[in-house]
Amino acid sequence: MKKNQLRELYKQKRLNLTADEIVSFQKNIFDQICNLNISNITTVHFFLSLTKFKEIDTQPIINYFRENGKRIVVSKCNFNNQTLTHYYLEKETVLEPNKFGVPEPVNAVEVSEEELDLIFVPLLISDDKNYRVGYGKGFYDRFLIKCKKEARFIGLNFFKPIEHINDINEFDIPLHQVIYPNKIE
């Protein structure tokens, strides 16, 4: 399938998840994240979730990394050029929703992409080669290309990767890993 078809299909699949499924899936994903080796990680970038779209709740993951002494970074969207600007997320940082409802920092210190060690990436679906389908604006592809080569990109998803995305192009950046619920009973 092509990205546009996959985007629509997986938006709907995510909206169809029950509250119990989401709780179970998120716990499974969180448990996997807690098993990651984060000893060499100093600064971690997160996307802030939109519950209305049933996105994975990143707040417990943010809390886990903060409790383990990691610096937390989140972004603001620049809609004029479809890029992201990154800021430290401190406990006192004020967040306000942008025009799409995405929470963004207002009183924060800017951070360069070169400072990021680990980036958690939102997605709708990925394939076996860790290419992802997002919302289709290219914000994350433009962002990830600027990160240092040692940075790790981890996608978070409720769904197991599919075999293949038909229209991957030279601007698509593969992730290093995709975490999704496994061994759900």
ChimeraX attribute file (.defattr): number of C-alpha atoms within 10 A of each C-alpha:
attribute: neighborCount
match mode: 1-to-1
recipient: residues
	/A:1	12
	/A:2	12
	/A:3	20
	/A:4	13
	/A:5	9
	/A:6	19
	/A:7	19
	/A:8	12
	/A:9	13
	/A:10	18
	/A:11	18
	/A:12	13
	/A:13	13
	/A:14	18
	/A:15	12
	/A:16	11
	/A:17	13
	/A:18	11
	/A:19	10
	/A:20	9
	/A:21	13
	/A:22	18
	/A:23	12
	/A:24	15
	/A:25	21
	/A:26	23
	/A:27	14
	/A:28	18
	/A:29	19
	/A:30	20
	/A:31	13
	/A:32	14
	/A:33	17
	/A:34	12
	/A:35	8
	/A:36	8
	/A:37	8
	/A:38	15
	/A:39	8
	/A:40	8
	/A:41	16
	/A:42	16
	/A:43	20
	/A:44	23
	/A:45	24
	/A:46	20
	/A:47	22
	/A:48	18
	/A:49	17
	/A:50	15
	/A:51	10
	/A:52	8
	/A:53	11
	/A:54	17
	/A:55	22
	/A:56	23
	/A:57	18
	/A:58	19
	/A:59	13
	/A:60	12
	/A:61	19
	/A:62	21
	/A:63	13
	/A:64	15
	/A:65	20
	/A:66	17
	/A:67	10
	/A:68	12
	/A:69	12
	/A:70	17
	/A:71	18
	/A:72	21
	/A:73	27
	/A:74	22
	/A:75	22
	/A:76	18
	/A:77	17
	/A:78	11
	/A:79	11
	/A:80	6
	/A:81	8
	/A:82	13
	/A:83	17
	/A:84	17
	/A:85	14
	/A:86	22
	/A:87	23
	/A:88	20
	/A:89	24
	/A:90	15
	/A:91	8
	/A:92	8
	/A:93	15
	/A:94	13
	/A:95	14
	/A:96	12
	/A:97	12
	/A:98	12
	/A:99	9
	/A:100	8
	/A:101	11
	/A:102	17
	/A:103	19
	/A:104	22
	/A:105	22
	/A:106	13
	/A:107	14
	/A:108	18
	/A:109	13
	/A:110	15
	/A:111	16
	/A:112	12
	/A:113	21
	/A:114	12
	/A:115	15
	/A:116	22
	/A:117	20
	/A:118	22
	/A:119	22
	/A:120	20
	/A:121	20
	/A:122	22
	/A:123	24
	/A:124	25
	/A:125	27
	/A:126	26
	/A:127	17
	/A:128	14
	/A:129	16
	/A:130	22
	/A:131	23
	/A:132	25
	/A:133	22
	/A:134	22
	/A:135	16
	/A:136	11
	/A:137	11
	/A:138	14
	/A:139	17
	/A:140	19
	/A:141	16
	/A:142	16
	/A:143	16
	/A:144	20
	/A:145	13
	/A:146	11
	/A:147	19
	/A:148	13
	/A:149	10
	/A:150	10
	/A:151	19
	/A:152	19
	/A:153	21
	/A:154	19
	/A:155	23
	/A:156	26
	/A:157	23
	/A:158	25
	/A:159	19
	/A:160	15
	/A:161	20
	/A:162	14
	/A:163	12
	/A:164	15
	/A:165	20
	/A:166	11
	/A:167	10
	/A:168	15
	/A:169	8
	/A:170	5
	/A:171	10
	/A:172	17
	/A:173	18
	/A:174	19
	/A:175	19
	/A:176	13
	/A:177	17
	/A:178	25
	/A:179	19
	/A:180	19
	/A:181	20
	/A:182	13
	/A:183	5
	/A:184	8
	/A:185	4
